[in-house]
Amino acid sequence: MAAVHEVDISIVGAGPAGLYAAYYAGFRGLSIAIIDSLTEPGGQVTALYPEKLIFDVAGFPAVKGRELIERCVEQAAPYDPLYLLGQRADELTPHGDGSFTLTTSIGTVVHTKAVVITGGIGHFTPRPLPDAEDFEGNGLVYFVKALESMRDDDVLIVGGGDSAVDWALNLEDIARSITLIHRRDRFRAHEDSVNKMMDSSVEVLTFTEVHSISGDNGIELVEVFNNRTDERRILKVNKVIAALGFKSDLGPLKQWPIVIDGRHILVDTRMQTNVPGVFSAGDITEYDGKVRLISVGFGEAATAVNNAAVHINPEAKVFPGHSSG
Ligand SMILES: Cc1cc2nc3c(=O)[nH]c(=O)nc-3n(C[C@H](O)[C@H](O)[C@H](O)COP(=O)(O)OP(=O)(O)OC[C@H]3O[C@@H](n4cnc5c(N)ncnc54)[C@H](O)[C@@H]3O)c2cc1C
């Protein structure tokens, strides 16, 4: 039997904007469901750069991605949001009384009085390392959830972007050995980080790609080849991080009755879409002068939720009052 929930407000996307929307909805006394297709909250921050330091969030001179998300979750926790993780919000059905029904990819049904879409760059999945499915979760990962999970490992990193180079640098003092292979000789990462990596103990092999992975109980050997000379080499590693980038797609949101321009949802100054009661915040929104930053998403989430509170109860004020007690 599919689960059925009744809430005041549903938030689609548990990235930083969605988590802050959950806090604000709780502060406004609204009951909350927060849906994400990823199995952990944090959106791009958790999936792509949990160990990176972020320098431009107000009040935090420097904060690791992971810690920022932990704080956002903690901030919303007193209001007990219902997390529906590992499920995509697939269908949105508006009703004549201004309420909605949301249905997720596993059949969960949420009846809700307002919706805030904080879907970021959409539902995103890593670009797979070809012919390596057998080792997924068994030595092969697409992002590193915790650096400590690689302590004393022999790690092969595949990729030439920021994530690949950052993992290499961050793991240098944790892993036993690190080899990074990249199919070109030019990196897409910050020059400064590439220079640091070149000066580090990381072994960097350019024009190199994976030929095959083998091992009976997890990864034991990876055969790599030089794509210019076809020279082969066998690396003894037990972990592979494939940092080949992500594919993102708005997916089912494109079928919803909201106006989408390219990959973004058009909103007004209240962060409301063309559908009354459906609001949006964070990277997914578009308006003249839009800046895609975490700090901007936080502000938009507050605006969206406070206006959603008025949609739910027209007697309510947009201004929530001050939180300081
Ligand atoms: C490497 C890197 C470094 C960055 N550094 C900084 C920085 O230093 N400072 C800064 O301000 N910004 C930085 N950013 C950008 C920042 O991460 C984004 O602006 C921020 O994550 C946007 O937050 P969001 O909540 O709007 O969306 P996201 O973080 O993208 O979260 C959206 C969530 O919605 C979910 N979702 C989408 N569609 C659905 C659906 N139909 N059903 C269920 N779930 C759905 C997704 O799975 C995702 O979890 C960086 C980005 C990257 C990639």
The ligand as an ORCA input file, in Angstrom:
! r2SCAN-3c Opt
* xyz 0 1
  C      31.793     22.094     -7.190
  C      30.811     23.162     -6.771
  C      31.201     24.143     -5.883
  C      30.299     25.135     -5.483
  N      30.716     26.092     -4.598
  C      29.839     27.038     -4.170
  C      30.231     28.035     -3.246
  O      31.404     28.083     -2.816
  N      29.305     28.962     -2.854
  C      28.009     28.959     -3.322
  O      27.207     29.790     -2.913
  N      27.616     28.013     -4.229
  C      28.490     27.069     -4.653
  N      28.084     26.126     -5.567
  C      26.688     26.185     -6.057
  C      25.723     25.643     -4.992
  O      26.050     24.306     -4.659
  C      24.294     25.718     -5.503
  O      23.985     27.093     -5.745
  C      23.317     25.145     -4.470
  O      23.568     23.787     -4.208
  C      21.894     25.295     -4.972
  O      21.058     24.812     -3.965
  P      19.576     24.334     -4.304
  O      19.003     23.884     -2.996
  O      18.883     25.384     -5.071
  O      19.734     23.107     -5.314
  P      20.578     21.747     -5.277
  O      21.706     21.822     -4.330
  O      20.861     21.438     -6.692
  O      19.531     20.693     -4.704
  C      18.389     20.364     -5.462
  C      17.878     19.012     -5.027
  O      16.629     18.784     -5.685
  C      16.532     17.410     -5.988
  N      15.527     17.243     -7.028
  C      15.474     17.815     -8.255
  N      14.346     17.439     -8.898
  C      13.686     16.611     -8.047
  C      12.458     15.893     -8.129
  N      11.645     15.949     -9.201
  N      12.097     15.115     -7.067
  C      12.882     15.033     -5.967
  N      14.046     15.691     -5.843
  C      14.430     16.466     -6.871
  C      17.937     17.013     -6.401
  O      18.143     15.622     -6.236
  C      18.785     17.852     -5.415
  O      19.112     17.112     -4.260
  C      28.962     25.152     -5.992
  C      28.552     24.143     -6.885
  C      29.463     23.159     -7.282
  C      28.997     22.085     -8.241
*
